């Protein structure tokens, strides 16, 4: 397994979490658009474009929900696998790995928290990528 493949394997949990957040934002937008549909005279929703707006919103919301469910299952599995793979690292490396690959903390943020330089944290992350026990690697 190449360095880049190892890196992608460790990053896949955060990729899922980021996509879930994108989909939740899409759902919020679709709900907001559906709520903006106004009733016509007599209280009925006008048949013109409003029905199609509501239908598109419902389709978007349901589609996003299906993708979110699948991604949540994958993310849960990925998180377990990543935690297991970094558990054999030294406490210093496993702490950095957890912060970065599980919680999504940037190397700059880790550096400021740990009073290390950003470059030192980036080197630590490189070591994590190289030394984590990745299945099949």
Order of alpha helices (4+ residues) and beta strands (2+ residues): alpha-alpha-alpha-alpha-alpha
